[in-house]
Amino acid sequence: MKSMILNAYGEGAAFEAADIPAPAAKAGHVVVRIAATSVNTVDTMIRQMGKDLPLSPDLPAILGMDFAGTVTEVGEGVSGFAVGDEVFGCAGGLADLQGALAEFMVADARLIARKPKTLSMREAAALPLVGITAFEGLQRAGAGAGKKVLVQGGAGGVGHLAIQLARHFGAEVYATGAGDKQMGVIEGFGATGIDFMAEKIADYVARHTDGAGFDIVFDTVGGGNLTNSFEAAALNAHVSTTVSLLELDLTPVHFKGLSLHVVFMLIPMLYDHKRQDHGDILAKLADITDTGALRPVLDEMRFGLSDAGAAYDRLTGGKAIGKVVIEL
């Protein structure tokens, strides 16, 4: 089968075309013919950092976590899928799991679900990692009716889905961004946009919450921005974050009585821990999508399998608006 392989890691490491044997189904798994795969920040981190990142696969490596495609073979013990089913998921591209930059991949049946009927393969491939992350962060924080939710980074991959899901769950949603394009994305999905470059935290907290703070803050920016999230949060509020790789003074968390939720959605793949939870969330995301309440934003640039390097560069270059997708 055709694939794009990394034989070295590092800044701008080249993807090389290779013809390798197609995988066979094994117990509890299915073989999927890949139609599309999306590029996530963690994919680009693996390419650049290699073994400095503990989850990176050994070389030669086939990256690509997200995918949409068609089941071509079903392994022993799999009862929920059949040959010909259109599916999507996040099931490879790290540790010892082959990724989706190939014509076929083996996927644990617990990590996939049937593709949303209303989305193309290209659109469906953009959903899994960011969709699961958004769903988990909001679920842990208890998003629902009567809650004021602030999404930090509302125009990003996780952020724009978190806005839509929080609204679907009945919450009143606000989101930060900067510039007309980001404000357009945020407000286009029904959230109240907050330009963090033009307004101080204390000012928008006062304006939108009468100074009380937000019930839930979903921080998709992370790092040093976590302190901003603590400042924007109400007493006894919930803060969910996707990026917490830093040392931080938690004094504000203590004095506000905040609950801090770290979302690291790769745990089921890395540790074979509660993998069915991801399959179940994907099925829920598909249902929500098919009601019209959820849709991914895709970057305007289109890439084929041989363009993998350019697709990764598109994301790391900061020019992409929406998810970057590679079609096979």
N, C-alpha and C positions, 0 to 999 in steps of 0.2 A: 504494500500500500504506500501511497505518497504521504510524506510527512515533512515537517520542518523541524530541524534538530539544532540544539545548541551543543557545540563541542567544547566551548569555553565560556566562562562567565566574565563579566566586566562591563564597564561603561561602553555602550554601543556594540556589545558582543553580537556577532553575525549569526543569523539563522541560516542553516544550510539545508538544501533539499536532499532528501534521502528516501530510498525505496526500501522499506523494511517489511518483514512478515506481518500479515494481519493477525490480530489477536483472536483467541478462541474463548467462548463463554466458559465460565467456571461456576461452581455452585454459588447461588445467591446473587449472581451477576447477570447482566445482559451485555450484548455487543451492540453498539450504536453506530450507524453510519452518520458521521458528523456533517451537518448542513451549515452550521455557523458557530463561531465561538467569539466571545467578547474579551476585551483586554481590561484587566483591573489593575489598580495601583500595585497590589501585591505581586502580580505577574511581572511587572516591570522591576520591582524590588529584587525578585529572584534573579532575573536576568543580570542586574547590575551587581548585586552583592554576593551571589553564589552561596558558598558554604559559610559565609559570615552570617547568613540567615539560617537558623537551625532547621527550617522546614524545606529548604531547597533540595531538589532531587540530585542524585549522582549524575555525572556526565557519562555518556551523552544523554541529554535531557529533552523530552517533549513537553513543553509547557502548555498552558491553557486550561483554566479551571472550569469556566462556564461553557455550556454548549446547548445546542438544540439539534435534534436529528431524529432518525427513524431506527427502531429496534430491528436488527437483522438476525439475532440469535438469542435464545433464552437459556440460561443455565439451570441446572438441577435445583429444585426447591423454590423457584420463582413462580409465584401464582398471580401476581398482579399485573403482569405485562405479557404481551404476545407479539410475535413478529408482525411488523407493519405499524405498530403503535408509534405515534409521533410524541416525543418526550423532550424534556429539558431538565437541566440539573447542573450541579457544581460537584464534580466527583473525581477530579484528577489534577495533574499538573504540579504536584508537590510530593515530597517524601518518595515513597516507592510506587506512587500511582501515576500511570501514564496520562498525559494531558490530551487536550482536544485539537492540537495542531497536527492532525493526521486524519486520514479518511475514515478510520474506525478507531474506537476506543472501548475498553471494557469498563462498565460502570456498576457499582454496587446498586442493586435495585432499591435499596432503602434510601438512596440519595437522589432519586429522580422522581418525576411525576409526569403525567400527561401534559403536553404543551397546551397553553391557552388556545382555544379554538379561534379566537378573534385576532391573534397575532401571527405574523409571518415567522418563519424560522429565524430570520435576522433579528426581529424584535424580541422573540422569546429568548434568544441567546444572551440578550443584554440584562435579563432579569435576575437570575439565580443568586449570585453572591450578594449583590447590593439589596435585592428584595428580601432575602432571608435576614440580612443584617438589620434592615429597617424594621422588619416585622418583630424580630427578637427584642430590639431596643425599646420599641413602643410597648410591646407586651409586658416586658419586665417592669416598666415604669407605670403600668396601669392606665395607659391612654384610653380615654373614652369620653362619653358625654359629660359636660360640666367641667372639663379640664382645659386649662389654657396651656398649649404646647408651644414651645419655642424651638425651632430647628435651626441650629447653627450650621451655616453652609447649605442653605436650602436649594441652591442651583446645582449642587454636586450629584454624583452618582447615587449615593445613599440618601442624600438630603431631599432630592426631588421626589423620590419614592416615599420617604417618611412623611412628607407633606400630604401626599395623596392618601396614604394609609391612615394617618392620624385623622384626617377629615372623614374617611370612610368609617372610622371607629366612633365618630361623633364629636370629636374634640374641636375646640376653637384654635386655629393654627396661625402662628406667626413664624417668620423665617428671616434670617440675616443673609445679606449678600452685598455686592458692591457693583455699581454701574447699571446702566439701562438694560443690558442684555440679561444679567442675572435677575434684576427686578422683574423683568418681563416673564422669565421662567417661573419665578416664585408666585407672582400674582396670577399668572395664567393657570396655575393649579389651585387657585382659590385661597391662598394664604395672604396674610397681610405682610407686605415686604418691609424690611427694616434695613436701611443702608448703614452698615456699621462704620463706614468711613465718614459719614456725615452726622452721626448722632451718637452721643455717649450712652453707655449702658444705663446709667442712672436716669437719663432723660427718657429713653424708650420704655424702661420699666415703669416710670411714673406715668407716662402717657397711656400705656396699654393696660396696666394692671393697678393703677392708682397707688403705685409704690410698693405693692405687696409682693411682686415677683411672680414668675411663672410656675405653675404646678409641676410641669415637666420640661426639662431642657434636654434635647437630644443633640449632643455635640458631635458632629461628623468631622470637625476640624481638628480637635484634640490638641495635644501638646500644651503649649502655653495658653491656648485659648480656653482651657479648662477653668482657669481662674475667672475668666469672663462669665463662664456658665454658672459658676458658684455665685457670682455677684448677681446674676439675673434671676436666680432661683428663689422661690418663696421659702418660708420656714417649713421644714419637714417635706420639702419637695424631693422629686426624683431627678437625678441627672444620669443620663445614659451617654456613654462615650465609646467611640470606635478606635480612638488613638490615645493610649495612656502610657506610652513608652518614655517616661521621664520621672525625675524626682520632683515632688511637689509638696508644698506646705498645705496640709489638710485642715488647718485651723478654721477656715471659713465653713468647711463641711461640718465640723464639730459644733460650732456655735449656732449654725442654722439647723442642725439635726437632719442633714441631707442624707439620702440614700444614693450611693454611687454604683452604677451598673456598668461593668466593662463587657462589651460585646466583642468576642473573638470567634467568628463563625466558622473558622477552620478546625475547631476542636474535634467535631465528629469525624472528619476525614483523617486527621493526624493520629487520633487515639482510638478510633473505632468506638466512639462513645455516643450513645443515643443517636445513631445515624437516622433512624426512622423519623425522628423529630424533624429533620430537614425535608424528608420526603413529604411529610404531612404539611409542613409550612408551604412548600411549593404547590401542593394541591390546593391549599387555601388561596394562595396568590393567584393561581390560575382561575379559580372561581371568581375572585374579586375582579380580576382583569376582564373576565367575560361579562361582568355586569356593567362594564364601562367606567369603573371607578379607579382604574390603575392603568397607566401606560408609560413605558420608558421613553426617554428622550434619546435619540440616536444622533451621533455626529454625522454631518453631511458627507464626509469623505467615505468612500467605499474601498475595501481591500479584499484581495483574494489570498489564498494560502501562501503563494510565493511572495506576497507583500508583507509577511509577518513583521519583518524588521521595521518597515515603514509605519505599520500600524502601531507598534510599540513606541516608536519615536513620536508619532502623532500625539499620544497620550502624555509622554514625558515632556514634550515640548510645550505643553500648556495651551495649545491652540484648539483642542477639541471642545466642542459644545455638545455635551451628551456622551453616551457610551460609544466607544470605538469598537466596531464589529468586523471580524474577518469571516468572509463567506467561502465555502469550499465548493 
